[in-house]
Amino acid sequence: MNEQVETNRKLWNELTEAHLKGSEVYPIEDFKNGKNILNDIEIEEVGNVKNKKLLHLQCHFGMDTLCWARLGAKVTGVDMSDNAILAARKLAKEVNIPATFIRENVLNFSGKINEKFDIVFASYGALYWISDIKKWCKVASSYLNKNGFLYIVDGHPFYHWLNRDETETDLSKYEYSYFDRTAQKYENATDYADESFISEMTEYGWHFTVGDLINASIEAGLNINFFNEFPSFKIKKYGNAWRPIGENVNFPVMFSMKATKNEY
Ligand SMILES: C[S@@+](CC[C@H](N)C(=O)[O-])C[C@H]1O[C@@H](n2cnc3c(N)ncnc32)[C@H](O)[C@@H]1O
């Protein structure tokens, strides 16, 4: 792993420990009591998963992965955080759901397992951590069966761009470029699940444009079925997401995309 990814891995080991305490974003007790904590949007847009093989990229500690299993999918999750994967395996045992969890950097995951999937899934807060969106899409595509599909629901690139400066509300003074793909370095990382949490660790994130993702998907041999944009996070998670230029200004903060493998 390169230094930036290694830094992020350490941060995610720390954040996982914080998330395992449970919160509104991570309602672990509800999940253990049988609640499906996926959001309506991904349940509706992914559709029936019964008996489908689903690969969850950046599965964190596996709660969403295991919810897909509760809906009938045969699930595999991948994440580079040691603590997240250990916790995911433990959680699967505790709720008695069969699942496979693999610790790996997604960008190095190509060819690591000899299996194909009907669905590759990634969600909320996945792509920001990825330095090479083309490679990420190729990895996703490499694990798809013919007619299998990639589904992503995540923060919109426009929102991520505006979110780089939470204090500037005057766009004429706004300094960052939507087209800046260089690594963003932040000291003292924060946590979306707990506003009071401030880490001593550094984080690296990357920006991609809408075109970057669409072109990377096409290059990876995928047909775009839809690319939906949403003016708010229509979900309970991240419900208080920052709205930099006022409540009444509509701009995309979330997107979802489905793209089907067209060649094999
Ligand atoms: C914001 S969390 C995903 C949250 C997930 N959607 C959920 O709600 O549980 C991001 C996850 O990506 C993982 N991650 C970041 N970069 C990665 C990489 N290069 N390879 C694999 N996992 C990575 C982190 O360890 C973390 O678990």
The ligand as an ORCA input file, in Angstrom:
! r2SCAN-3c Opt
* xyz 0 1
  C     -17.360      5.877      4.678
  S     -16.927      4.191      4.870
  C     -18.159      3.355      3.951
  C     -19.358      3.387      4.728
  C     -20.381      2.363      4.325
  N     -21.097      2.790      3.160
  C     -21.270      2.232      5.505
  O     -22.228      3.013      5.609
  O     -20.975      1.399      6.360
  C     -15.523      4.020      3.836
  C     -14.882      2.628      3.925
  O     -13.958      2.544      2.846
  C     -12.829      1.820      3.299
  N     -11.744      2.145      2.373
  C     -11.206      3.366      2.101
  N     -10.283      3.261      1.127
  C     -10.241      1.938      0.764
  C      -9.499      1.205     -0.188
  N      -8.594      1.798     -0.971
  N      -9.704     -0.126     -0.281
  C     -10.608     -0.750      0.528
  N     -11.336     -0.105      1.451
  C     -11.165      1.231      1.571
  C     -12.627      2.278      4.722
  O     -11.853      1.356      5.461
  C     -14.085      2.384      5.194
  O     -14.496      1.201      5.816
*
